Amino acid sequence: MNFELKNIIRKNILELKPYSSARNEYSGSNVVLLDANENPYNEPYNRYPDPGQQNLKSKVSELYHIPVSNIFLGNGSDEAIDLLIRAFCEPSVDRIISIEPSYGMYKVCADIQNVAVDGALLNIDFSLNLENILSQIQKETKIIFLCSPNNPSGNLLEEVKIIKLLEEFKGIVVVDEAYIDFANSDGLLKLLPGFPNMVILRTFSKAWGLAGIRLGMAFASQEIINILNKIKYPYNLNILTQNYALGALSSAKEMKIWVDRLISERERIRKELTKLPVVERVFHSDANFLLIKTTDPAAIYKILVGKGIIVRDRSKVPLCEACLRITIGSKEENDLLLDSLKSISL
Ligand SMILES: *Cc1c(COP(=O)(O)O)cnc(C)c1O
């Protein structure tokens, strides 16, 4: 495979000397801090946060059994997506591949950087079509974005095919596992040591119920993590987020209870939806949402809005014709949705 990071990283990023913050240069405690032009009043928020997020990273390291040196923490996993594209893709030269349909941020971040996106259509059952991906690879292709379980289709992608891609492609393969906690799978973290070109994204926005504090993770080789750390904003995670997350991550038990509840609701809703005349098909889901094919997505969407229920219209997305994506809510919310759908006759 001969993957070499220095062959695919942008030259200016390889040579970049990062900003060295005052807190980078000295990190002891019990000292008089007159180095960063901070205000001495209004403790503790007067101080800049730890740019290396050491306490939080130790916690994440324990939780996922991944060494601290293989962890990047960002302002949502969206930050990692953006930084990966900026680190590896030369504007108006390099390209990325994204499976289609998938999460919209890969393309938005590429568009901002003026990086071309080649879509690789999934099979009609939303499984990975390796030929479609391999045939899109050009010498300028730096990153392939996969999402498993995939948004908006909800299915896990097959591990053997992802491994094949990791072996064949000499650039970076990103596997976005935002929804992995809802799947009957541990995901691909176990493969990290064997693949220096793999990046796995995880987030605290879904299973952990922490979308509001903006905290996401990238797991990868130390070499890749060092690059991301070099180009991030020095203080990308604020004190409030770091402190709150340290507390919240101690309640993994509660998270698992929420996840179990959401999975059992997902299966209940799936069965109920299948019985409705306006629903033609409910796709298999390994995530906290269901993709459904309906008789009239625009009309159903509008009727639901009229009842104060907002779902996601995905009907213009490739392979998702006539589809709506519905997030699994609380039991009460899900019942409201079902009642509303039952009352629709089109
Ligand atoms: C929701 C979601 C995320 C989460 O992004 P954050 O920036 O961490 O909130 C990432 N990837 C996919 C595919 C998602 O659907």
The ligand as an SDF file (V2000), in Angstrom:
LIG
                    3D

 15 15  0  0  0  0  0  0  0  0999 V2000
  -24.7080   14.6040   13.3730 C   0  0  0  0  0  0  0  0  0  0  0  0
  -23.5390   14.1630   12.5890 C   0  0  0  0  0  0  0  0  0  0  0  0
  -22.2440   14.5160   12.9690 C   0  0  0  0  0  0  0  0  0  0  0  0
  -22.0310   15.3370   14.2020 C   0  0  0  0  0  0  0  0  0  0  0  0
  -21.3370   16.4770   13.9880 O   0  0  0  0  0  0  0  0  0  0  0  0
  -20.8770   17.3370   15.2460 P   0  0  0  0  0  0  0  0  0  0  0  0
  -20.1650   18.4660   14.5840 O   0  0  0  0  0  0  0  0  0  0  0  0
  -19.9860   16.4770   16.0710 O   0  0  0  0  0  0  0  0  0  0  0  0
  -22.1130   17.7520   15.9800 O   0  0  0  0  0  0  0  0  0  0  0  0
  -21.1700   14.0390   12.2510 C   0  0  0  0  0  0  0  0  0  0  0  0
  -21.3640   13.2310   11.1980 N   0  0  0  0  0  0  0  0  0  0  0  0
  -22.5780   12.8560   10.8170 C   0  0  0  0  0  0  0  0  0  0  0  0
  -22.7410   11.9340    9.6790 C   0  0  0  0  0  0  0  0  0  0  0  0
  -23.7120   13.3320   11.4770 C   0  0  0  0  0  0  0  0  0  0  0  0
  -24.9230   12.9840   11.0600 O   0  0  0  0  0  0  0  0  0  0  0  0
  1  2  1  0
  2  3  1  0
  2 14  2  0
  3  4  1  0
  3 10  2  0
  4  5  1  0
  5  6  1  0
  6  7  2  0
  6  8  1  0
  6  9  1  0
 10 11  1  0
 11 12  2  0
 12 13  1  0
 12 14  1  0
 14 15  1  0
M  END
$$$$
